[in-house]
């Protein structure tokens, strides 16, 4: 790999294993600049990796890469798997490498909160208007999905989580379990389960993923579980 581009926090996490000749890092909200820098590097015939957290296709950078390529009428092809075969120099080869999204990492730490249908909603209104976010929240709550909240709270966005809580409380019991996972699989990892009525009091930040249970979710010991309905059809008792 000739170059690596990414958000400075993520670059610092993997810096000990980076072997690229060039490393470009920048702050939050500089996503467009990072993708443009990567494309300029690739157009010069060099290989460049764009680093993001979780899975690149879930609230991350893969979509922006394709969007910028489309805007600039760039020809894109899958990355070639066979070594030694060169692609058309006028075509950008893009490979999206799957990762472990926060909702999967967080769910594994909580137990099994996503065993049944769920919806993921980002509370960041930097790119999506709040009325759109609220409409999606309300639809998911009314449909009794487990709801996974990304970007729940930041220093500049302090009211959205409580607003989301009030919206969901219109459709859920106040004792519904809510799983909170901060820094999943990283240093300073924290896992907590609180009732929905207490969500606004919880310690939640940008690195927290929030799991709001459905009507079939329950707390068992220190785990959060969502029933898929087996007990309605089968006996679960040990014989």
PAMAR-110538 format. One line per field, with one value per residue: residue number from 0; residue in three letters; x, y, z of N, C-alpha, C in turn. Coordinates in steps of 0.05 Angstrom, whole numbers, plus 5000, padded with zeros to 4 digits. Layout:
<pts>
i	NUM  ...
aa	Ala  ...
n.c1	X  ...
n.c2	Y  ...
n.c3	Z  ...
ca.c1	X  ...
ca.c2	Y  ...
ca.c3	Z  ...
c.c1	X  ...
c.c2	Y  ...
c.c3	Z  ...
</pts>
This chain:
<pts>
i	0  1  2  3  4  5  6  7  8  9  10  11  12  13  14  15  16  17  18  19  20  21  22  23  24  25  26  27  28  29  30  31  32  33  34  35  36  37  38  39  40  41  42  43  44  45  46  47  48  49  50  51  52  53  54  55  56  57  58  59  60  61  62  63  64  65  66  67  68  69  70  71  72  73  74  75  76  77  78  79  80  81  82  83  84  85  86  87  88  89  90  91  92  93  94  95  96  97  98  99  100  101  102  103  104  105  106  107  108  109  110  111  112  113  114  115  116  117  118  119  120  121  122  123  124  125  126  127  128  129  130  131  132  133  134  135  136  137  138  139  140  141  142  143  144  145  146  147  148  149  150  151  152  153  154  155  156  157  158  159  160  161  162  163  164  165  166  167  168  169  170  171  172  173  174  175  176  177  178  179  180  181  182  183  184  185  186  187  188  189  190  191  192  193  194  195  196  197  198  199  200  201  202  203  204  205  206  207  208  209  210  211  212  213  214  215  216  217  218  219  220  221  222  223  224  225  226  227  228  229  230  231  232  233  234  235  236  237  238
aa	Unk  Unk  Unk  Unk  Unk  Unk  Unk  Unk  Unk  Unk  Unk  Unk  Unk  Unk  Unk  Unk  Unk  Unk  Unk  Unk  Unk  Unk  Unk  Unk  Unk  Unk  Unk  Unk  Unk  Unk  Unk  Unk  Unk  Unk  Unk  Unk  Unk  Unk  Unk  Unk  Unk  Unk  Unk  Unk  Unk  Unk  Unk  Unk  Unk  Unk  Unk  Unk  Unk  Unk  Unk  Unk  Unk  Unk  Unk  Unk  Unk  Unk  Unk  Unk  Unk  Unk  Unk  Unk  Unk  Unk  Unk  Unk  Unk  Unk  Unk  Unk  Unk  Unk  Unk  Unk  Unk  Unk  Unk  Unk  Unk  Unk  Unk  Unk  Unk  Unk  Unk  Unk  Unk  Unk  Unk  Unk  Unk  Unk  Unk  Unk  Unk  Unk  Unk  Unk  Unk  Unk  Unk  Unk  Unk  Unk  Unk  Unk  Unk  Unk  Unk  Unk  Unk  Unk  Unk  Unk  Unk  Unk  Unk  Unk  Unk  Unk  Unk  Unk  Unk  Unk  Unk  Unk  Unk  Unk  Unk  Unk  Unk  Unk  Unk  Unk  Unk  Unk  Unk  Unk  Unk  Unk  Unk  Unk  Unk  Unk  Unk  Unk  Unk  Unk  Unk  Unk  Unk  Unk  Unk  Unk  Unk  Unk  Unk  Unk  Unk  Unk  Unk  Unk  Unk  Unk  Unk  Unk  Unk  Unk  Unk  Unk  Unk  Unk  Unk  Unk  Unk  Unk  Unk  Unk  Unk  Unk  Unk  Unk  Unk  Unk  Unk  Unk  Unk  Unk  Unk  Unk  Unk  Unk  Unk  Unk  Unk  Unk  Unk  Unk  Unk  Unk  Unk  Unk  Unk  Unk  Unk  Unk  Unk  Unk  Unk  Unk  Unk  Unk  Unk  Unk  Unk  Unk  Unk  Unk  Unk  Unk  Unk  Unk  Unk  Unk  Unk  Unk  Unk  Unk  Unk  Unk  Unk  Unk  Unk
n.c1	5017  5013  4995  4959  4897  4858  4812  4840  4839  4828  4871  4912  4900  4917  4968  5017  5020  5020  5049  5055  5082  5063  5022  4960  4923  4865  4818  4753  4694  4720  4714  4702  4747  4786  4772  4777  4832  4852  4833  4860  4912  4906  4894  4943  4967  4980  4970  4919  4894  4833  4818  4770  4724  4692  4648  4661  4617  4575  4549  4597  4655  4652  4606  4611  4658  4640  4600  4629  4660  4619  4599  4641  4644  4677  4706  4695  4718  4717  4768  4825  4835  4875  4944  4992  4963  4945  4899  4857  4886  4854  4814  4788  4803  4764  4760  4718  4728  4700  4682  4675  4617  4595  4546  4545  4591  4578  4530  4548  4574  4533  4500  4449  4418  4398  4371  4322  4282  4310  4326  4371  4390  4419  4432  4456  4448  4477  4482  4434  4368  4334  4278  4271  4301  4272  4223  4237  4253  4205  4174  4202  4197  4142  4134  4156  4210  4274  4317  4375  4419  4462  4516  4496  4502  4538  4588  4568  4518  4471  4417  4389  4387  4354  4307  4297  4290  4241  4207  4207  4187  4133  4115  4136  4144  4164  4202  4231  4290  4352  4411  4477  4536  4602  4661  4669  4705  4752  4803  4782  4731  4661  4603  4534  4468  4406  4340  4291  4266  4306  4345  4361  4393  4438  4509  4531  4562  4595  4622  4590  4544  4475  4426  4361  4311  4259  4188  4195  4244  4289  4320  4369  4403  4465  4457  4429  4373  4336  4277  4261  4217  4213  4194  4140  4126  4154  4173  4217  4239  4284  4287
n.c2	4976  5043  5091  5117  5140  5177  5190  5225  5201  5147  5134  5139  5095  5051  5063  5037  4993  5011  5012  5043  5091  5142  5180  5207  5246  5274  5319  5311  5318  5326  5292  5292  5319  5281  5236  5258  5269  5217  5197  5228  5209  5156  5163  5177  5130  5102  5061  5067  5068  5079  5093  5074  5068  5009  4980  4996  5007  5022  5076  5101  5109  5086  5096  5151  5151  5126  5162  5210  5193  5184  5236  5260  5233  5187  5126  5065  5003  4936  4919  4884  4816  4781  4779  4819  4832  4886  4940  4979  5041  5086  5075  5072  5027  4999  4972  4948  4932  4889  4902  4898  4923  4974  4961  4906  4892  4916  4890  4838  4844  4859  4815  4787  4827  4837  4795  4792  4830  4894  4964  5014  5079  5141  5195  5241  5304  5333  5323  5302  5325  5341  5331  5290  5249  5243  5225  5175  5150  5149  5116  5068  5057  5052  5007  4969  4954  4934  4987  5015  5064  5108  5156  5186  5229  5290  5341  5386  5371  5361  5353  5317  5262  5258  5276  5236  5194  5209  5206  5151  5131  5140  5095  5051  5012  5042  5014  4986  4953  4984  4981  5004  5015  5034  5051  4999  4939  4966  5004  5028  5009  5005  4977  4979  4972  5002  5026  5049  5096  5122  5136  5188  5205  5176  5163  5181  5185  5205  5159  5120  5067  5058  5014  5005  4967  4923  4905  4853  4848  4835  4839  4796  4775  4803  4814  4833  4814  4797  4767  4718  4690  4636  4612  4615  4575  4529  4485  4507  4485  4446  4376
n.c3	5000  4981  5004  5060  5083  5129  5184  5239  5290  5280  5248  5286  5318  5288  5274  5290  5256  5205  5142  5099  5051  5053  5096  5108  5150  5181  5213  5245  5204  5157  5115  5059  5038  5050  5019  4967  4967  4969  4920  4883  4892  4876  4822  4803  4796  4842  4900  4949  5015  5048  5113  5161  5217  5244  5197  5130  5098  5130  5157  5142  5100  5049  5016  5005  4974  4926  4912  4902  4860  4822  4816  4791  4744  4741  4720  4750  4777  4804  4852  4828  4839  4825  4828  4793  4748  4712  4716  4672  4662  4662  4694  4760  4810  4860  4923  4972  5036  5082  5151  5223  5245  5292  5314  5314  5344  5392  5404  5414  5462  5496  5496  5466  5435  5384  5361  5336  5288  5272  5271  5248  5266  5256  5300  5286  5260  5224  5170  5156  5160  5222  5225  5188  5212  5260  5240  5220  5267  5295  5262  5265  5320  5326  5295  5326  5325  5349  5365  5341  5359  5329  5336  5383  5419  5426  5441  5416  5401  5441  5454  5423  5436  5482  5460  5423  5459  5484  5441  5429  5476  5472  5449  5475  5534  5596  5624  5588  5567  5555  5521  5529  5497  5499  5465  5442  5443  5449  5485  5549  5547  5558  5584  5594  5621  5620  5642  5595  5611  5639  5604  5588  5629  5628  5617  5558  5495  5433  5420  5436  5427  5423  5444  5439  5466  5440  5446  5460  5483  5537  5602  5626  5679  5672  5619  5555  5519  5461  5448  5398  5390  5399  5446  5440  5407  5418  5472  5521  5564  5604  5599
ca.c1	5000  5030  4986  4936  4883  4837  4807  4865  4835  4830  4899  4928  4895  4931  4994  5040  5021  5020  5075  5053  5101  5050  4999  4945  4902  4852  4799  4725  4680  4737  4711  4704  4775  4802  4767  4788  4861  4856  4828  4883  4934  4901  4896  4972  4977  4988  4949  4913  4873  4818  4812  4747  4718  4669  4647  4662  4592  4555  4555  4625  4666  4649  4586  4622  4676  4625  4586  4648  4667  4596  4598  4663  4643  4700  4700  4703  4716  4726  4797  4832  4844  4899  4968  5007  4945  4940  4873  4857  4895  4833  4793  4796  4795  4755  4753  4706  4735  4681  4692  4656  4604  4591  4522  4552  4610  4563  4510  4561  4581  4508  4488  4436  4396  4390  4362  4299  4284  4320  4331  4393  4385  4439  4420  4470  4433  4496  4477  4406  4350  4323  4251  4274  4310  4250  4203  4247  4251  4177  4165  4215  4186  4114  4135  4167  4237  4297  4328  4403  4425  4490  4521  4474  4506  4565  4589  4552  4491  4464  4389  4377  4382  4330  4284  4292  4278  4213  4192  4205  4170  4105  4107  4149  4143  4186  4222  4245  4319  4369  4440  4496  4564  4621  4687  4668  4729  4775  4809  4761  4705  4641  4577  4514  4440  4389  4313  4287  4259  4330  4365  4371  4411  4461  4533  4530  4577  4597  4632  4570  4522  4452  4408  4335  4297  4231  4170  4203  4271  4289  4346  4374  4428  4478  4455  4405  4365  4311  4265  4253  4190  4214  4178  4112  4122  4167  4179  4246  4247  4301  4272
ca.c2	5000  5067  5113  5112  5165  5171  5208  5223  5183  5120  5131  5134  5068  5031  5073  5018  4972  5024  5010  5060  5113  5168  5179  5232  5246  5300  5320  5305  5334  5330  5267  5297  5325  5256  5220  5272  5265  5189  5193  5241  5191  5133  5172  5178  5102  5092  5048  5083  5057  5098  5079  5083  5049  4991  4971  5020  5012  5028  5102  5105  5123  5074  5110  5177  5146  5122  5187  5229  5181  5188  5264  5267  5215  5169  5098  5049  4974  4922  4915  4859  4798  4767  4797  4822  4841  4915  4949  5002  5065  5107  5065  5070  5002  5003  4948  4954  4910  4890  4902  4892  4948  4979  4948  4878  4890  4923  4869  4815  4851  4860  4788  4782  4846  4840  4769  4796  4853  4918  4987  5031  5107  5160  5219  5265  5320  5349  5319  5294  5342  5327  5321  5264  5230  5238  5209  5148  5140  5144  5093  5044  5053  5043  4980  4952  4945  4942  5010  5020  5093  5117  5185  5194  5254  5301  5367  5406  5360  5351  5349  5297  5236  5260  5279  5209  5178  5217  5196  5122  5126  5141  5068  5030  5012  5058  4996  4973  4954  4999  4975  5025  5005  5055  5041  4970  4925  4984  5013  5043  4997  5006  4965  4985  4968  5020  5027  5070  5121  5134  5139  5215  5209  5159  5174  5174  5204  5198  5132  5101  5056  5055  4993  5007  4942  4922  4895  4826  4849  4833  4837  4771  4779  4827  4812  4843  4794  4801  4741  4715  4678  4607  4602  4615  4552  4505  4484  4512  4474  4422  4352
ca.c3	5000  4979  5021  5078  5088  5148  5207  5255  5313  5270  5240  5310  5328  5272  5265  5293  5235  5178  5128  5074  5048  5058  5113  5109  5170  5185  5235  5239  5183  5133  5100  5030  5032  5052  4995  4944  4968  4962  4891  4869  4895  4859  4793  4795  4794  4868  4916  4973  5032  5065  5138  5177  5238  5239  5169  5113  5084  5149  5167  5139  5078  5023  5000  4996  4952  4901  4906  4890  4833  4804  4811  4773  4721  4740  4715  4774  4774  4828  4854  4817  4860  4816  4827  4768  4727  4714  4706  4654  4677  4663  4713  4788  4822  4887  4939  4998  5054  5105  5178  5244  5252  5320  5324  5318  5366  5416  5410  5425  5490  5511  5496  5441  5432  5356  5351  5319  5270  5284  5254  5257  5260  5266  5310  5276  5240  5208  5141  5153  5176  5245  5220  5175  5233  5279  5226  5219  5294  5302  5246  5277  5346  5322  5284  5347  5319  5366  5351  5347  5354  5324  5341  5400  5433  5425  5455  5401  5398  5468  5459  5405  5449  5499  5442  5413  5481  5488  5418  5432  5500  5463  5439  5491  5564  5607  5635  5566  5570  5535  5524  5522  5494  5492  5458  5439  5436  5451  5512  5563  5540  5579  5577  5614  5613  5636  5632  5576  5625  5650  5583  5586  5651  5624  5606  5530  5478  5405  5417  5448  5411  5440  5435  5452  5462  5430  5467  5468  5495  5566  5615  5640  5693  5661  5590  5542  5500  5448  5440  5370  5391  5401  5468  5432  5390  5429  5501  5525  5590  5603  5607
c.c1	5018  5022  4962  4924  4861  4834  4830  4862  4839  4858  4916  4924  4912  4959  5017  5042  5021  5048  5075  5074  5089  5025  4986  4923  4890  4830  4771  4713  4697  4736  4715  4733  4792  4797  4779  4819  4867  4853  4851  4907  4931  4903  4925  4984  4986  4964  4944  4890  4860  4809  4788  4742  4695  4671  4645  4636  4570  4562  4585  4631  4660  4629  4596  4642  4661  4610  4604  4656  4644  4595  4618  4665  4668  4691  4711  4699  4725  4756  4803  4845  4871  4923  4981  4989  4939  4913  4878  4865  4874  4811  4804  4785  4788  4748  4743  4711  4716  4695  4670  4642  4599  4567  4527  4571  4595  4543  4524  4569  4556  4496  4476  4412  4384  4381  4338  4302  4293  4324  4354  4387  4408  4425  4435  4454  4452  4491  4448  4388  4337  4294  4251  4282  4287  4228  4211  4246  4223  4166  4177  4203  4158  4114  4148  4193  4254  4310  4357  4409  4455  4492  4500  4477  4535  4565  4571  4523  4483  4435  4376  4370  4357  4305  4277  4280  4249  4196  4187  4186  4140  4096  4118  4144  4168  4209  4237  4275  4332  4398  4457  4524  4582  4648  4688  4694  4754  4782  4786  4733  4686  4615  4557  4486  4423  4360  4309  4281  4283  4352  4377  4392  4438  4485  4536  4546  4578  4607  4614  4550  4500  4434  4382  4319  4269  4214  4178  4231  4269  4318  4348  4402  4441  4477  4429  4398  4339  4300  4256  4226  4190  4196  4148  4105  4133  4170  4209  4256  4264  4285  4287
c.c2	5025  5089  5104  5138  5159  5193  5203  5203  5154  5114  5124  5106  5047  5040  5053  4998  4984  5022  5027  5082  5139  5164  5206  5229  5274  5297  5312  5326  5339  5306  5271  5303  5299  5239  5232  5267  5236  5185  5205  5222  5167  5140  5175  5150  5090  5079  5063  5070  5080  5083  5091  5062  5031  4979  4995  5027  5020  5054  5109  5116  5111  5088  5136  5173  5143  5147  5207  5219  5187  5218  5273  5249  5197  5141  5082  5020  4961  4919  4887  4841  4784  4786  4797  4831  4870  4923  4972  5027  5087  5099  5063  5043  5007  4977  4957  4929  4911  4889  4894  4918  4950  4964  4918  4874  4896  4902  4845  4819  4851  4832  4782  4801  4848  4814  4771  4822  4878  4939  5003  5060  5124  5185  5244  5279  5339  5347  5312  5312  5327  5317  5294  5242  5223  5221  5180  5135  5131  5119  5067  5037  5041  5014  4960  4939  4951  4965  5014  5049  5097  5147  5197  5222  5264  5328  5388  5397  5346  5344  5327  5271  5237  5263  5251  5191  5184  5206  5166  5115  5128  5113  5046  5034  5027  5040  4980  4975  4969  4992  4998  5014  5027  5042  5010  4958  4943  4989  5029  5034  4998  4995  4969  4980  4985  5018  5051  5097  5136  5140  5167  5222  5194  5174  5164  5195  5193  5170  5111  5093  5049  5034  4995  4982  4945  4911  4867  4825  4848  4833  4811  4773  4805  4828  4825  4824  4802  4774  4741  4701  4648  4596  4601  4589  4526  4508  4488  4501  4449  4399  4336
c.c3	5000  4998  5037  5085  5109  5169  5227  5278  5304  5260  5264  5321  5314  5264  5268  5270  5207  5166  5102  5075  5057  5075  5114  5130  5174  5206  5226  5220  5159  5115  5070  5022  5032  5027  4970  4944  4960  4932  4875  4870  4876  4829  4784  4794  4820  4882  4942  4988  5047  5090  5152  5199  5230  5211  5151  5099  5103  5163  5165  5111  5050  5005  4989  4973  4926  4893  4892  4862  4813  4797  4790  4748  4718  4736  4739  4768  4800  4828  4843  4838  4852  4814  4800  4745  4731  4702  4686  4670  4679  4683  4741  4799  4852  4900  4966  5016  5078  5132  5197  5252  5282  5331  5329  5342  5392  5424  5423  5455  5507  5514  5470  5437  5404  5344  5333  5303  5285  5262  5265  5248  5272  5276  5302  5255  5225  5179  5136  5171  5199  5240  5205  5195  5251  5266  5224  5246  5301  5287  5258  5304  5344  5312  5303  5339  5344  5351  5360  5340  5351  5330  5359  5413  5429  5440  5442  5397  5423  5472  5443  5419  5467  5482  5430  5434  5485  5465  5421  5455  5493  5455  5456  5520  5575  5618  5613  5569  5547  5541  5514  5521  5484  5487  5456  5429  5436  5480  5523  5554  5564  5569  5600  5603  5632  5626  5614  5589  5636  5630  5583  5608  5647  5612  5577  5514  5450  5401  5430  5427  5429  5428  5451  5446  5450  5452  5476  5480  5525  5576  5630  5652  5682  5630  5580  5520  5487  5438  5411  5368  5393  5423  5461  5417  5402  5459  5504  5551  5586  5613  5628
</pts>
